[in-house]
């Protein structure tokens, strides 16, 4: 039976997902702990990749090689670079881009990756289904937006960098893993979707804001995942 692959980056995100999983068992592969289990009776496999693009890509490829996956979902926290997204709001990615990938010296646009393109489209059927599911959550206190996640090996803190990424890619959220996971899924022909809850916004001191909000926003993300898999 095909499983849903779930990739998170950090401990807080993983713990929040484990709290909604049942019948779990752990398998160690190349020093990575893959956790199989069920969410809403749906077979899933969860991996905490670690922070950054290489860690995320490595874990995703091993997961795809090891398990028969229906699709991959990368869910967790990110920083808002769209003034319409506040802490606790949710971004469903329609597209993802690597904002730090730069071969402009060869005439390509910033973010362009050979064999992939400028941006990677998330699976449109998954995007539409998830949007409908989340919009129907009763008594929702947070906003939901469809948009663009911009990924780079940088925890963005500078306002000038936030504004530059926003202007260049029309992006809504910055993170450090999503587009790398999407690239692996694209190359392996596995449907992919990315979801980010907003934990902070780059303002020079958002590392503290991140620490203050990561557990609460991770829990919100896990609740959203539970609704999606209902």
Secondary structure, DSSP 8 states (H G I E B T S, - for coil): --EEEEEE-SHHHHHHHHTT-EEEEEEEETTEEEEEEEETTEEEEEEE--SSHHHHHHHHHHHHHHS-EEEEEEEEEEEE-STT--TT-EEEEEEEEETT---GGGT--TT-BTTTBS-EE--HHHHHHHHHHHHT-TT--S-EEEEEEEE-SS----HHHHHHHHHHH--SEEESSHHHHHHHHHHHT--EEEEEEEEEE-SS-HHHHHHHHHHHHHHHHHHHHHHHT-
